[in-house]
Amino acid sequence: MKTNSYKLWSVVTLLFGFAFLSLWFSCSDEMDVDHDGVPDKQDHCKDIKGSKPNGCPILPKIGVVNLYLETSASMGGYFTGSAAFKQIVSDLAVKIDKEISPVKIHFISDTVRDYHADATKFSSDIATTKIAFAKSSELHHIFDKIARATKDGDVSIFVSDCILSFPNAQVKANPDVNRQSASSTLKNNIYSTFIELKKRKQAASLYAFSSGFFGKYYDYQNVKVPLNGTLRPFYVWVIAKNQVLPVFEDKLAKIPNFDPEQEIHFGLMDQTVNTYRILTQLGRKGDYKLISVGKAVSDIGVENVEAEKNQPVEFSAVVNLKALPPYARKLSYLQQNLKIETVGCTANIDISECSKAIVLKNKTQIGYYEQASHVIKISVAQLRLANATLALRVPLKYDSWYENWSTMNDKNVKSLGKKTFALEHLVNGVMEAYNNTGKNFVDLKFKINQ
């Protein structure tokens, strides 16, 4: 009896052992570096947690696109004559409606008036029909109306000259009130609207264009100045949930005629880029291997490094910066703003854009390279500690083009060029609402061990 029990126990133990080994080998063969439950062999987005079967995130759906056109008196010169404004706006409406999502059009000033035809009819009407204009409007009230009306999943587009101003009665009482209070009261009004947007996880983007202006321009004292084709800037704001806006703008960028002169984005950089891939077949020089964690090879750095001043060790990592604003992806910006911190080593850094001319043999590394946007070449000239570290950071900084597009005196509007009264204070109000002080666009950490 004991013999039979012992044999039975031996068989059970042996079967359990085989099952354990089979499971262990199965798990070890199917690496899942981003821990989303999709093995790397089937994962098309290895650096981002996604859903099955391909491991890529499910992109949010874009709902209705609401297009708001400011129709206060100061906008009249964009709607008349041969202003490029009309072509740009009508093209924007039609292309979005046909290629991205249905568009609803509204005229906005102190009130909101709905346009009851489709985008194609609007394209004809804006070219041939005189649009009624309100006497005046306060920009922060317009933004507030649009912000409150922007539902989850929907996108709001606002087209305006973006001139901050008090009501006409207050300007008459004090002709310099706009100049005196633009940096305080007017800016804080804008801040209050956008801080509420931020609380609701709404993000915003600003695009700058220019057009001939044919009509009466109102300066900061509300004095009328007739213009006949003078080039004036106008702006397109896009507001949506911070998960929806990037998806919409990716599609917007593919519309051939959407060609803004400048742009700036707010509320999209909550996630710092902190992942990279070291490619052992790219720019390798000297002996090293990737640091192992248990039985898995990781991307936290390199080890077995023996670096000397006359024989540096070089390795390359690829990183995906496609989520950064366009200006922050430029090499000139990265090279100018890259912060390098080393502990226990001396290292030189070179950053470049990915090139189609690169030839790699390993399929996995080819995949990593194709997903990336930039290559970081690291040359370690000297190791002073057995366990050294290298940190690369690009601080979050907004592009400052809007400062050059701003003026606090628009009396001589005919010679101003692309300048908007108090634009700097408007944008600063938005920027303060989306305060990202201390955050980084990029924050990469490498271990370099002997």
C-alpha positions in Angstrom: 0.0 0.0 0.0 2.8 2.4 0.9 4.6 1.4 -2.3 1.6 2.3 -4.4 1.1 5.6 -2.6 4.7 6.5 -3.1 4.5 5.7 -6.8 1.4 7.8 -7.2 3.0 10.7 -5.3 6.1 10.4 -7.6 3.9 10.5 -10.7 2.0 13.6 -9.4 5.2 15.3 -8.5 6.8 14.5 -11.9 3.7 15.8 -13.8 3.6 19.0 -11.7 7.3 19.5 -12.4 6.8 19.2 -16.2 3.8 21.6 -16.0 5.8 24.1 -14.1 8.8 23.9 -16.5 6.4 24.2 -19.5 4.8 27.2 -17.9 8.2 28.8 -17.1 9.5 28.3 -20.6 6.3 29.6 -22.1 6.4 32.7 -20.0 10.1 33.3 -20.6 9.6 33.1 -24.3 6.8 35.6 -24.3 8.2 38.9 -23.1 5.8 41.7 -22.4 7.9 44.8 -21.7 5.0 47.2 -21.3 3.0 44.8 -19.1 -0.3 45.1 -21.0 -0.9 41.4 -21.4 0.1 41.3 -25.0 3.4 39.5 -25.8 6.0 41.6 -27.6 5.7 39.3 -30.7 2.1 40.4 -31.2 2.4 43.9 -29.7 2.4 46.7 -32.3 2.9 49.4 -29.6 5.5 47.8 -27.3 6.2 51.0 -25.3 2.6 51.9 -24.6 0.0 49.8 -22.7 -2.8 48.9 -25.0 -5.7 46.5 -25.5 -5.7 43.1 -27.1 -5.1 41.9 -29.7 -2.4 44.3 -31.0 -1.4 46.0 -27.8 -2.1 49.6 -29.0 -4.3 52.0 -27.2 -7.9 52.5 -28.4 -8.1 56.0 -29.7 -11.1 58.1 -28.5 -13.8 58.8 -31.0 -14.2 62.4 -32.2 -17.8 63.7 -31.7 -19.4 66.8 -33.3 -17.1 69.6 -34.3 -18.5 73.0 -33.4 -17.1 75.8 -35.5 -17.5 79.3 -33.9 -16.8 82.5 -35.9 -16.5 85.7 -34.0 -18.7 88.3 -35.7 -18.1 91.4 -33.6 -17.5 94.7 -35.5 -13.7 94.3 -35.4 -14.0 91.2 -37.5 -15.8 92.8 -40.4 -12.8 93.4 -42.6 -12.0 89.7 -42.8 -15.5 88.9 -44.2 -15.3 91.4 -47.1 -13.3 92.0 -50.2 -10.7 89.4 -51.4 -9.7 88.5 -47.8 -7.8 85.1 -47.7 -9.7 84.6 -44.4 -12.8 83.5 -46.2 -11.0 80.9 -48.2 -9.1 79.5 -45.2 -12.2 79.3 -42.9 -14.5 77.8 -45.5 -11.9 75.3 -46.6 -11.4 74.4 -42.9 -15.1 73.8 -42.4 -15.6 71.7 -45.5 -12.5 69.6 -45.1 -13.2 68.8 -41.4 -16.8 68.0 -42.2 -15.9 65.6 -45.1 -12.7 64.1 -43.7 -12.9 64.1 -39.9 -16.3 64.6 -38.3 -19.6 66.5 -38.9 -19.4 70.2 -38.4 -21.9 72.6 -36.8 -21.3 76.3 -37.5 -22.1 79.1 -35.1 -21.7 82.9 -35.2 -20.7 84.3 -31.8 -20.2 87.7 -30.2 -22.3 88.8 -27.2 -24.8 86.0 -28.2 -24.6 82.8 -30.2 -26.4 82.4 -33.5 -26.6 79.0 -35.2 -26.0 78.6 -38.9 -28.6 76.2 -40.1 -27.1 74.9 -43.4 -24.3 72.5 -44.0 -20.5 73.2 -44.4 -20.7 73.2 -48.2 -23.5 75.9 -48.2 -21.5 77.9 -45.7 -18.5 77.8 -48.0 -20.7 79.6 -50.6 -22.4 82.0 -48.2 -19.2 83.2 -46.6 -17.9 84.3 -50.0 -21.1 86.0 -51.2 -23.3 87.0 -48.2 -22.8 89.9 -45.8 -22.7 88.5 -42.3 -24.3 90.7 -39.6 -21.9 92.0 -37.0 -22.5 92.8 -33.3 -21.3 96.1 -32.0 -18.8 94.7 -29.6 -17.9 91.6 -27.6 -15.6 90.7 -24.7 -13.3 88.0 -25.6 -13.2 86.2 -22.2 -17.1 86.0 -22.2 -16.9 84.4 -25.7 -14.3 81.9 -24.5 -16.5 81.1 -21.5 -19.5 80.4 -23.6 -17.5 78.1 -25.9 -15.9 76.3 -23.0 -19.2 75.6 -21.2 -20.7 74.3 -24.5 -17.8 71.9 -25.2 -19.1 68.4 -24.3 -16.9 65.3 -23.7 -15.8 63.9 -27.0 -16.8 67.0 -29.0 -14.4 69.6 -30.4 -14.8 73.3 -30.4 -13.1 75.6 -32.9 -13.1 79.3 -32.4 -12.0 81.8 -35.1 -11.2 85.3 -33.9 -8.8 88.3 -34.2 -8.2 87.7 -30.4 -8.1 91.4 -29.5 -8.7 91.9 -25.8 -10.9 94.8 -24.9 -13.3 96.2 -22.3 -16.8 97.2 -23.4 -17.1 100.4 -25.5 -18.7 102.4 -22.6 -15.7 101.8 -20.4 -13.3 102.7 -23.2 -15.2 105.9 -23.8 -14.9 106.7 -20.1 -11.2 106.0 -20.1 -9.6 105.8 -23.5 -6.4 104.1 -22.1 -8.3 101.4 -20.0 -7.3 98.6 -22.4 -3.6 99.4 -22.2 -3.7 100.0 -18.5 -5.5 96.8 -17.6 -4.5 94.3 -20.3 -1.8 92.7 -18.1 -4.0 92.4 -15.0 -7.8 92.4 -15.4 -8.1 91.3 -19.0 -5.4 88.6 -18.5 -7.0 87.3 -15.3 -10.4 87.1 -17.0 -8.9 84.8 -19.6 -7.1 82.8 -16.8 -10.4 82.3 -15.0 -12.0 80.7 -18.0 -9.1 78.4 -18.9 -8.5 77.2 -15.3 -12.0 75.8 -15.4 -11.2 74.1 -18.7 -8.1 72.6 -17.1 -10.2 71.3 -14.2 -12.4 69.5 -16.7 -9.4 68.0 -18.4 -9.9 70.1 -21.5 -6.9 71.1 -23.5 -6.5 73.9 -26.1 -4.4 74.8 -29.1 -3.8 78.1 -30.8 -3.0 78.5 -34.5 -2.0 81.8 -36.2 -2.8 82.8 -39.7 -2.9 86.1 -41.6 -5.2 87.7 -44.2 -5.8 90.9 -46.1 -8.3 93.1 -44.1 -10.9 95.2 -46.0 -12.9 97.4 -43.6 -12.8 99.4 -40.4 -10.2 98.4 -37.9 -10.9 99.4 -34.2 -7.7 100.4 -32.3 -7.3 100.0 -28.5 -9.2 103.3 -28.0 -12.0 102.1 -30.4 -11.0 104.7 -33.0 -12.0 103.5 -36.5 -9.1 103.1 -39.0 -10.1 102.2 -42.6 -8.0 99.4 -44.1 -8.0 98.2 -47.7 -6.1 95.0 -47.9 -3.6 95.6 -45.0 -2.3 92.2 -43.8 -3.7 91.4 -40.4 -3.4 88.3 -38.2 -6.3 86.1 -37.1 -6.3 83.0 -34.9 -7.9 79.5 -34.7 -8.4 78.0 -31.3 -9.2 74.3 -30.9 -10.6 73.1 -27.5 -11.3 69.5 -26.6 -10.7 66.8 -23.9 -7.0 66.3 -23.5 -7.3 62.7 -24.9 -9.5 63.8 -27.9 -7.5 66.9 -29.0 -4.3 65.0 -30.1 -6.4 62.6 -32.1 -8.3 65.4 -33.8 -5.1 67.4 -34.5 -3.4 64.5 -36.0 -6.2 64.3 -38.6 -6.2 68.1 -38.9 -2.5 68.2 -39.8 -3.2 65.8 -42.7 -5.6 68.3 -44.4 -3.3 69.7 -47.2 -4.5 73.3 -47.0 -4.4 73.6 -43.2 -1.1 75.5 -43.0 -0.8 77.8 -39.9 2.1 80.2 -39.6 2.5 79.5 -35.9 1.0 77.3 -33.2 1.1 76.6 -29.5 -0.5 73.9 -27.4 -1.8 73.9 -23.8 -2.8 71.0 -21.5 -1.4 68.2 -23.7 1.9 67.5 -21.9 0.7 65.8 -18.7 2.8 62.7 -19.7 6.6 63.2 -19.8 8.5 61.1 -22.4 10.6 58.8 -20.2 11.0 55.6 -22.2 13.6 54.7 -24.7 15.1 51.6 -26.4 18.8 50.9 -26.6 19.7 49.3 -30.0 22.8 47.2 -29.8 23.1 47.2 -33.6 23.1 50.9 -34.0 26.3 53.0 -33.5 28.0 50.5 -31.3 31.6 51.1 -30.2 33.5 49.2 -27.5 32.3 46.3 -25.3 29.1 46.4 -23.2 25.8 44.6 -22.8 22.4 45.6 -21.8 21.7 45.4 -18.0 19.7 42.3 -17.1 17.0 42.2 -14.6 16.5 38.5 -13.6 16.4 36.6 -16.8 15.1 39.5 -18.9 17.1 42.1 -20.8 15.9 45.6 -19.8 16.4 49.1 -21.2 17.6 50.7 -18.0 21.1 51.0 -19.3 24.4 49.2 -20.0 26.9 47.2 -18.0 30.4 45.6 -18.4 31.5 49.0 -19.6 35.2 49.8 -19.7 35.6 53.3 -20.9 38.8 55.3 -21.3 39.4 58.8 -22.5 41.1 57.7 -25.7 38.8 54.7 -26.3 35.2 55.8 -25.4 32.3 53.3 -25.4 29.4 54.4 -27.6 25.8 53.1 -27.7 22.6 54.5 -29.2 19.0 54.7 -27.9 15.9 55.6 -29.9 13.0 57.6 -28.4 9.6 58.6 -29.7 9.0 62.3 -29.4 6.0 62.4 -31.7 3.7 63.5 -28.9 5.6 66.7 -28.3 4.5 70.0 -30.0 6.2 70.5 -33.4 8.6 73.2 -32.1 9.8 70.9 -29.3 10.6 68.1 -31.7 12.9 70.3 -33.8 16.6 69.4 -33.5 17.6 73.1 -32.9 15.2 73.2 -29.9 16.3 69.9 -28.5 20.0 70.8 -28.8 19.5 74.2 -27.3 17.4 73.0 -24.3 18.8 69.5 -23.6 20.0 69.3 -20.0 22.7 66.6 -19.2 23.5 65.4 -15.7 26.1 62.8 -15.0 27.2 61.1 -11.8 30.4 59.0 -11.9 31.1 59.4 -15.6 32.0 61.7 -18.4 29.7 61.5 -21.4 29.0 63.3 -24.7 25.5 63.3 -26.2 24.4 63.7 -29.9 20.8 63.8 -30.9 19.5 63.3 -34.4 16.3 62.5 -36.3 15.6 58.9 -37.4 16.6 58.3 -41.0 15.2 55.8 -43.5 18.8 55.1 -44.6 19.6 53.2 -41.5 20.0 49.4 -42.0 19.4 47.0 -39.1 19.2 43.2 -39.2 17.3 42.3 -36.0 13.5 42.5 -36.6 12.8 43.6 -33.1 15.3 46.5 -33.3 13.9 47.4 -36.7 10.5 47.7 -35.1 11.8 49.9 -32.3 13.5 52.1 -34.8 10.4 52.5 -37.0 8.3 53.5 -34.0 10.9 56.1 -32.9 11.4 59.7 -34.0 14.9 60.5 -32.7 18.2 58.8 -32.0 20.4 59.6 -29.0 24.0 58.7 -29.4 25.8 58.4 -26.1 29.6 58.4 -25.9 31.1 57.4 -22.5 34.6 58.8 -22.3 35.4 57.9 -18.7 33.9 56.0 -15.7 34.8 57.1 -12.3 32.3 55.0 -10.4 31.3 51.3 -10.7 27.7 52.4 -11.0 27.3 55.6 -12.9 24.2 57.4 -14.0 23.3 59.7 -16.9 20.1 61.8 -17.0 18.8 63.7 -20.1 16.1 66.2 -19.6 14.3 68.7 -21.8 12.3 71.2 -19.6 8.8 72.0 -20.7 8.9 75.5 -22.2 6.2 77.1 -24.4 7.2 78.6 -27.7 7.4 82.4 -27.5 6.4 83.4 -31.0 3.3 85.1 -29.7 5.4 87.8 -28.0 6.5 89.0 -31.5 2.9 88.9 -32.7 1.8 91.2 -29.8 1.7 95.0 -29.4 0.3 97.4 -26.8 -0.1 100.3 -29.3 -2.0 99.6 -32.5 -2.6 103.2 -33.4 -0.5 102.9 -36.5 -2.1 99.6 -37.6 -1.2 100.0 -41.2 2.5 99.5 -40.4 2.1 97.0 -37.6 2.3 93.9 -39.7 1.4 90.6 -37.9 0.8 92.1 -34.5 -2.4 91.9 -32.3 -3.2 94.2 -29.5 -2.5 92.6 -26.1 -2.0 89.1 -27.6 0.9 88.5 -25.2 -1.4 89.0 -22.1 -4.1 86.8 -23.6 -1.7 83.9 -24.1 0.0 84.4 -20.8 -3.4 84.1 -19.1 -4.0 80.7 -20.8 -0.4 79.7 -20.0 -0.8 80.5 -16.3 -4.0 78.4 -16.2 -2.1 75.4 -17.6 0.9 76.0 -15.3 3.4 73.2 -15.8 6.3 74.7 -13.9 9.0 72.1 -13.1 7.7 69.6 -15.6 9.8 68.2 -18.5 9.1 67.3 -22.1 11.7 64.6 -21.8 13.2 62.9 -18.8 15.4 59.9 -19.6 17.6 58.0 -17.1 20.5 55.6 -18.0 22.6 53.4 -15.8 26.2 52.9 -16.9 27.9 50.1 -14.9 31.4 48.7 -15.0 
